[in-house]
């Protein structure tokens, strides 16, 4: 199973609460592509938490690894001014409260583990997930999905984030980040050094996204690249999570569920996955919100 762990929250768009959160979106992307997916995180028992629980379940994602809590649901107020901007309301919220993670509830492995965004560094959840990611013997995928609005306001939090990031990277096989993410993560490095640094840390594949210019996958063998076809962009919410979903679903379908199998992938393998990922992400961008595509909407 693909286990996507971290936060589910609500995005307040024009006053309307909508389901959101990178790890939750990635889990739903996997399920809509037809592969078995579970969400691991803490959900509130409040009204928004019940909405998220129903949304995850309706999309065919397993809730066996979900912990419920009476802490409130985090909220991200989304504005287009005209660039996308987030105002985060998340003090002591449910997404921070995950205190246990029993993967046995997901059934027999090997499982693919995916994480990142807010769950990577907030509250008890961060320690719970980092400890599991460090020891997971299956494939580990990380999308840091930086939120500067939260991290740049608190230097102490930035230091803590660095520590959690290092712990995840120590056992990460697939690392997905935008060019903006990596510029924030490695401010003292030239762009040419970002990928080299991650590969030297033991990452097998670095997926670098460039917005409308598509993406590249870097491995020890070189670079695989795919360019996105042009569509009218409604918004970019969920595009990165869609890419993660396509990558993880592709691994599952091909039986690439071990670290050794990921290392053995060829640039041809990655080129095919990259082309599928940019097609799916473009479709997500053509409609409002994190409305990730179903398999029947795609050409592959």
Secondary structure, DSSP 8 states (H G I E B T S, - for coil): -EEEES--EEEEETTEEEEE-HHHHHHHHHHHTTS-EEEEEEEESSHHHHHHHHHHHHTT-EEEEEEEESS---EEEEEESSSEEEEEE-TT-GGG------GGGG-SS--EEEEEGGGGTSHHHHHHHHHHHHH--S-EEEE----HHHHTT-HHHHHHHHHHHHHHHTT-SEEEEEHHHHHHHTTTS-HHHHHHHHHHTT-SEEEEE-GGG-EEEEETTEEEEE-------S--TTHHHHHHHHHHHHHHHTT--SHHHHHT--HHHHHHHHHHHHHHHHHHHTSSSS----GGGS--
